[in-house]
Amino acid sequence: MQVRYVRPLAYAAVWGTLAVAAVSFGPGALAALQPEDEPAPQAYAGATELPEALSSDGTTITVGDPDAAMAVRLYEDPRCPIVADFESSGAKAIRERTIKRQAKTEYTLASFKDDRLGGDGSKRAVNALRAALDAQKFTEYHAVLMEHQAGVEASGGYTTQRLLSLADEVPGLRSETFDAAVSTMKYGDFVTASQKAYQQTGDDPIGPGTPSVAINTTMLTGDVRGDLFDEDRLTRLLTVIDNAPEVWRNERS
């Protein structure tokens, strides 16, 4: 996937445009910037109702309404503690928008942490997440893995048995098919291809780091990256992009 890297000045320009509108035209100005399109589609009942699919590239796992105007791509390694921090903070803003069908979330799963930390826990976790997708339980299982990430790393990592035990926390996930896929590394080719896709993102041959977030193909870096770990700030940024997409597009180029 080709991504661009947003300049700090671009972020400031977007905020500046909206700030001027708010001061000049009053509290309703930000809402007025939202185009009057057709009524918004009905939100999903919750995260368990989100559709999940493997995209045609064979590595991207897409969660949410495939027709959503905003695409938020997440680059994550399951063994990365900073990913777990992100998932418990700013990622909540992305999930909320995905449930409301205002965005779709696209995952590129990396496994480079195994080379740095030893073992094969990242690869096994990515394989298990791919198996959960077959059962349409990726979102729920992903949440469980992130919730327990610190404890897992402190007590032996993502072993096959630990991954199966954590799957017990997702109603309806455990089955002979899922268990066999986890135990035999059925999706080893997916794990390899997904790591390669991660490495091919951006200019650095080792990949952009995890977590990384791209919104409509623009990677958030610099000062903007700090918003990833604050739910309120990331919510405001997503609102900016929703309300002034033309400014976002113009300033990133």
VEXDREN-2710 file (C-alpha; in Angstrom, 1 decimal):
% VEXDREN-2710
k/r/px/py/pz
1/MET/0.0/0.0/0.0
2/GLN/1.3/3.4/-0.9
3/VAL/1.0/6.0/1.9
4/ARG/2.0/9.6/2.2
5/TYR/3.3/11.2/5.4
6/VAL/1.4/14.2/6.7
7/ARG/3.5/17.3/7.4
8/PRO/3.0/19.0/10.8
9/LEU/2.1/22.3/9.0
10/ALA/-0.7/20.4/7.2
11/TYR/-2.2/19.4/10.5
12/ALA/-1.9/23.0/11.8
13/ALA/-3.5/24.3/8.6
14/VAL/-6.5/22.0/8.9
15/TRP/-7.1/23.0/12.5
16/GLY/-6.6/26.7/11.6
17/THR/-9.3/26.5/8.9
18/LEU/-11.8/25.1/11.4
19/ALA/-10.8/27.5/14.2
20/VAL/-11.3/30.5/11.9
21/ALA/-14.7/29.2/10.9
22/ALA/-15.7/28.7/14.6
23/VAL/-14.7/32.2/15.6
24/SER/-16.2/33.9/12.6
25/PHE/-19.5/32.1/12.4
26/GLY/-20.2/30.8/15.8
27/PRO/-20.6/27.4/17.5
28/GLY/-22.6/26.0/14.6
29/ALA/-19.8/26.6/12.1
30/LEU/-18.1/23.3/12.4
31/ALA/-21.3/21.4/11.9
32/ALA/-22.1/23.5/8.9
33/LEU/-18.9/22.4/7.2
34/GLN/-20.3/18.9/7.1
35/PRO/-21.7/18.3/3.5
36/GLU/-25.4/17.7/3.4
37/ASP/-25.4/14.3/1.9
38/GLU/-27.9/11.5/2.1
39/PRO/-28.9/10.4/5.6
40/ALA/-26.2/8.5/7.4
41/PRO/-26.6/4.7/7.3
42/GLN/-27.7/3.1/10.6
43/ALA/-24.9/2.3/12.9
44/TYR/-24.0/-1.2/13.9
45/ALA/-25.3/-2.4/17.2
46/GLY/-21.8/-2.9/18.5
47/ALA/-18.4/-4.3/17.8
48/THR/-19.7/-7.8/17.6
49/GLU/-21.9/-6.8/14.6
50/LEU/-19.1/-5.4/12.5
51/PRO/-18.5/-7.1/9.2
52/GLU/-15.0/-8.5/8.6
53/ALA/-13.3/-9.5/5.4
54/LEU/-10.0/-10.3/3.9
55/SER/-9.3/-7.8/1.1
56/SER/-8.3/-8.8/-2.4
57/ASP/-4.6/-8.0/-1.7
58/GLY/-4.6/-11.1/0.5
59/THR/-3.1/-9.3/3.6
60/THR/-5.5/-6.5/4.6
61/ILE/-8.2/-7.4/7.1
62/THR/-11.0/-4.9/6.7
63/VAL/-13.5/-4.3/9.5
64/GLY/-16.7/-2.2/9.2
65/ASP/-18.7/-0.9/6.3
66/PRO/-16.6/-1.4/3.1
67/ASP/-18.3/1.7/1.6
68/ALA/-17.4/4.0/4.5
69/ALA/-15.8/7.2/3.2
70/MET/-12.9/7.2/5.6
71/ALA/-10.3/4.4/5.6
72/VAL/-8.2/4.1/8.7
73/ARG/-5.3/1.7/8.3
74/LEU/-3.6/0.3/11.4
75/TYR/-0.2/-1.3/11.4
76/GLU/0.2/-3.5/14.4
77/ASP/2.4/-6.3/15.8
78/PRO/0.6/-8.3/18.6
79/ARG/3.7/-8.4/20.8
80/CYS/4.3/-4.7/20.7
81/PRO/3.4/-3.1/24.1
82/ILE/2.9/0.3/22.5
83/VAL/0.2/-1.3/20.3
84/ALA/-1.6/-2.5/23.4
85/ASP/-1.4/1.1/24.8
86/PHE/-2.8/2.5/21.6
87/GLU/-5.7/0.0/21.6
88/SER/-6.6/0.9/25.2
89/SER/-6.6/4.7/24.4
90/GLY/-6.9/6.4/21.0
91/ALA/-8.0/3.3/19.1
92/LYS/-11.4/3.7/20.9
93/ALA/-12.1/6.7/18.8
94/ILE/-11.5/4.7/15.6
95/ARG/-13.7/1.8/16.9
96/GLU/-16.5/4.3/17.6
97/ARG/-16.4/5.7/14.1
98/THR/-16.2/2.2/12.6
99/ILE/-19.3/1.2/14.6
100/LYS/-21.1/4.3/13.4
101/ARG/-20.1/3.5/9.8
102/GLN/-18.2/6.7/9.4
103/ALA/-15.0/4.8/8.9
104/LYS/-13.7/1.3/8.0
105/THR/-10.7/0.0/9.8
106/GLU/-8.0/-1.8/7.8
107/TYR/-5.4/-4.0/9.6
108/THR/-1.9/-4.8/8.4
109/LEU/-0.5/-7.3/10.9
110/ALA/3.3/-7.4/11.4
111/SER/5.4/-10.0/13.2
112/PHE/8.9/-8.4/13.4
113/LYS/8.9/-8.5/17.2
114/ASP/9.8/-12.2/17.1
115/ASP/13.2/-11.3/15.6
116/ARG/13.8/-8.7/18.3
117/LEU/12.4/-10.5/21.4
118/GLY/12.9/-14.2/20.4
119/GLY/10.3/-16.9/20.0
120/ASP/7.5/-17.0/17.5
121/GLY/4.6/-15.4/19.5
122/SER/3.9/-12.6/17.0
123/LYS/3.6/-15.1/14.1
124/ARG/1.4/-17.4/16.2
125/ALA/-0.8/-14.5/17.2
126/VAL/-1.2/-13.2/13.7
127/ASN/-2.0/-16.7/12.5
128/ALA/-4.6/-17.1/15.2
129/LEU/-6.2/-13.7/14.3
130/ARG/-6.4/-14.8/10.7
131/ALA/-8.2/-18.0/11.9
132/ALA/-10.6/-15.9/13.9
133/LEU/-11.4/-14.0/10.8
134/ASP/-12.8/-17.2/9.2
135/ALA/-15.2/-17.4/12.1
136/GLN/-16.1/-13.7/11.8
137/LYS/-14.6/-13.2/15.3
138/PHE/-11.5/-11.2/14.4
139/THR/-12.6/-8.0/16.1
140/GLU/-13.5/-9.7/19.4
141/TYR/-10.4/-11.9/19.5
142/HIS/-8.2/-9.0/18.6
143/ALA/-9.6/-7.1/21.6
144/VAL/-9.0/-10.0/23.9
145/LEU/-5.3/-10.4/22.7
146/MET/-4.7/-6.6/23.2
147/GLU/-6.3/-6.7/26.7
148/HIS/-4.1/-9.5/27.9
149/GLN/-0.9/-8.5/25.9
150/ALA/1.2/-7.4/28.9
151/GLY/0.3/-10.4/31.0
152/VAL/0.9/-12.8/28.2
153/GLU/4.4/-11.3/27.5
154/ALA/5.3/-11.5/31.2
155/SER/4.3/-15.2/31.4
156/GLY/5.7/-16.9/28.3
157/GLY/4.2/-15.1/25.4
158/TYR/1.6/-16.1/22.8
159/THR/2.0/-19.9/22.8
160/THR/-0.5/-22.1/21.1
161/GLN/-2.1/-23.1/24.4
162/ARG/-2.3/-19.5/25.5
163/LEU/-3.9/-18.4/22.2
164/LEU/-6.5/-21.2/22.5
165/SER/-7.2/-20.3/26.2
166/LEU/-7.7/-16.6/25.3
167/ALA/-10.1/-17.7/22.5
168/ASP/-12.4/-19.1/25.2
169/GLU/-13.2/-15.5/26.1
170/VAL/-14.8/-15.0/22.7
171/PRO/-18.2/-16.8/22.6
172/GLY/-18.5/-19.1/19.6
173/LEU/-14.8/-18.9/18.5
174/ARG/-13.5/-22.2/19.7
175/SER/-14.1/-25.1/17.3
176/GLU/-12.2/-28.0/15.8
177/THR/-11.5/-25.8/12.7
178/PHE/-10.2/-22.9/14.7
179/ASP/-8.2/-25.0/17.1
180/ALA/-6.6/-26.9/14.2
181/ALA/-5.7/-23.7/12.4
182/VAL/-4.0/-22.3/15.5
183/SER/-2.2/-25.5/16.3
184/THR/-0.9/-26.2/12.8
185/MET/-0.1/-22.6/11.8
186/LYS/-2.5/-23.0/8.9
187/TYR/-2.1/-19.4/7.9
188/GLY/1.7/-19.3/7.9
189/ASP/1.7/-17.9/4.3
190/PHE/-0.6/-15.1/5.4
191/VAL/1.7/-14.3/8.3
192/THR/4.7/-14.0/5.9
193/ALA/2.8/-12.0/3.3
194/SER/1.4/-9.6/5.9
195/GLN/4.8/-9.0/7.4
196/LYS/6.1/-8.3/3.9
197/ALA/3.3/-5.8/3.2
198/TYR/4.2/-4.1/6.4
199/GLN/7.8/-3.8/5.4
200/GLN/6.9/-2.4/2.0
201/THR/5.0/0.5/3.6
202/GLY/6.8/3.8/3.5
203/ASP/10.5/4.4/2.8
204/ASP/12.1/2.5/5.6
205/PRO/12.8/-1.1/4.6
206/ILE/12.0/-2.4/8.1
207/GLY/8.5/-0.8/8.1
208/PRO/7.0/2.2/9.7
209/GLY/6.9/0.9/13.3
210/THR/3.9/-0.2/15.3
211/PRO/1.4/1.2/15.9
212/SER/1.3/3.3/12.8
213/VAL/-1.9/4.8/11.5
214/ALA/-2.8/6.1/8.0
215/ILE/-6.0/7.9/7.3
216/ASN/-7.1/7.8/3.7
217/THR/-3.5/6.8/2.8
218/THR/-1.9/9.6/4.8
219/MET/0.4/8.4/7.6
220/LEU/0.2/10.3/10.9
221/THR/3.6/11.3/12.0
222/GLY/5.4/14.0/14.0
223/ASP/3.2/16.0/16.4
224/VAL/0.1/14.3/15.0
225/ARG/1.3/10.9/16.1
226/GLY/0.9/11.9/19.7
227/ASP/-2.9/12.1/19.1
228/LEU/-2.9/8.3/18.7
229/PHE/-2.7/7.8/22.5
230/ASP/-5.4/10.2/23.5
231/GLU/-9.0/9.3/22.6
232/ASP/-10.4/12.8/22.8
233/ARG/-7.6/14.3/20.6
234/LEU/-7.9/11.5/18.1
235/THR/-11.6/12.0/18.0
236/ARG/-11.1/15.7/17.2
237/LEU/-8.6/14.9/14.5
238/LEU/-11.0/12.4/12.8
239/THR/-13.8/15.1/13.1
240/VAL/-11.5/17.6/11.3
241/ILE/-10.9/15.1/8.5
242/ASP/-14.6/14.4/8.3
243/ASN/-15.6/18.0/8.1
244/ALA/-12.9/19.4/5.9
245/PRO/-11.6/16.6/3.7
246/GLU/-10.7/19.0/1.0
247/VAL/-8.3/20.9/3.3
248/TRP/-6.8/17.6/4.4
249/ARG/-6.3/16.4/0.8
250/ASN/-4.8/19.8/-0.3
251/GLU/-2.4/20.2/2.6
252/ARG/-1.0/16.7/2.5
253/SER/0.1/16.9/-1.1
END
